[in-house]
Amino acid sequence: MKWITREHGNIDRIAGPWLIKRFIDPEAQFIFVPREEVLGVAEKLGAISFDTDGADFAREKLPEGGEACTFVTLLMRHGLWEKDPALALVGKVVCAANGHPERSPFHEPEGEGLSAIAHGFALMTRDDHKKIAWESPMYDALYEWAKKKVANA
């Protein structure tokens, strides 16, 4: 399936493709376009839109208050939040890194480090596909860390 979002991704728009490819749609193809083109191009191509206003998957209000970032929305709507506590922990870290502490109920301390590293990758290239390739091993490592942390809890 084709998935589409805003170009020049950082954190949510790079972590999201890692999650989608690894746990939701292994055959996913990602398209990045200017913000104002996402929904129109999605409709034209029959693609799934994410991480933009009006997208199929975007920020959502949480029943307990606050707002889930798109990564957490993907986890919740695909049943992965409850099914995999380690992925849920990764989601909390991604939300904490995403830079909206006033909206997010998640304040994992690892979010600060993830934010710094992800922003560093964004400074290295504007090519979203390169960022996914470069950062995917980082999210693999974060997931392995989360599995160990959850198992030891």
N, C-alpha and C positions, 0 to 999 in steps of 0.2 A: 504494500500500500504506500501511497505517497502521503507524506506529512509536510505541512508548510507552516512557517512562522516568520517573524521579523528577522531581517538580516542583522549582522554585527552582534551576534549572541554573546551572552555572558551568563554564567552561573545557571539559571533556570533553562535557558535555551540551548545550553550545551549538556547539562546534566540530564535534561529531558530526553534528548536523543539517545544518550547512553541507556537510560531506563527502557525506553521504547524498544530499541534494538535488542537489548539483552533479555527483557522479561515480557514484552507485550507483542511485538511484531518483528521477528528476526529478519524479515525481508524488507523492512522499512527503507524508504528512500526519502531523503530530506531536501527540502527546497527552502531557500531563504530569499525573501523579497522585501522591498521597502514596506514599512508598517501599513501605509494606506492601500497597499495592493494585496495584502494577505487574504482577506475574505473573498475578494473577486477572483483571484487566481485559484483559490481553493475550490470555489464553485465551478469554475471553468474546467479544472483538471480532475474534479471529483476527489480532491485531497482532504485529509483531516487537518484542520487548523488547530494551532496551539499557541499559548502564551501571547495572546493579544486580545484586546477588548472584542467581545462578540464571537470568539473562537469556540470550537467544539470543546476544547480543554483550556481553561484559563484559571485565574485566581477564583476561589470560592469562599464564601463566608462559612465558618465552622459553627456547628451548633453550640459549642462551649465558648464561643467568642473568638474574635480575631479572624484572620484570613489565611487560608491555605495557599501557598504558592502553587504554580502550575504542576511542579514535580509531585507535590502531595496530592493535588487533584487527580493526577494520573494514577497514583498509587491507590487512592480511595475508590475511584470509579472502575478500576480493574480488579478490585478485591485483594490487592497486594498489601494494603495497610494492615489488615487484620491477619492475613495469612503469613506474612514474613516480618517479624519484629525488627530484624536487622535492616531490612529495606525501609521500614518506618523510621528507624533511627537515622539512616542516611537522609531521608526526607526532611527530618527535623533539622539536620545540619545544613542541608541545602536552603531551607527556608531562613534559617538564621544567617546564612551567608548572603542571602539575596538583598540585604540592605534595607529592609523595611521593619525595623524592630517595633515600631508603633502599631503595625498591623498584624504581625506574626505572633502567635502564642508560643512559638518555639524559640528558645534562647540558648541553644547548645553552644558551649564555649568554642568548639571546633569550627564553628561557622566563621569566626574571624580569620582563621588561618586559611580556610577554603576560599574565602572572599579574596584575600591577598593573592593567593596562587592563581585563581581564575582570572583576576584582573591583570596579573602578570602575563598570562597567556594571551589575553586580549590585546595587550600592548605589543606582543611579538608578531601578531598577524591579525588582519581583518577577515581572513578567509575562514568562514564558519566550518567548512568541512575539515580543514586542517586542525582547528580547535577541537573538534570532536575526536579526531584521530589522536591528537596529542594528549587530551585530557581523559579519554576513556580509561587508560590504565590507572589514572589517579582515582577515578570512581570505582574501578575494580578493587583497588587497595582500600579505599574508604569502606566499601561493602565488607571486605574481609575483616577489617578492624571492627566494624559494627557487629558482625556475627560473633566474634570472640567476646566483645563487651556484653552483648545480650546473653550469651551462654554463661558468662561468669557472674551475671547479676543475681 
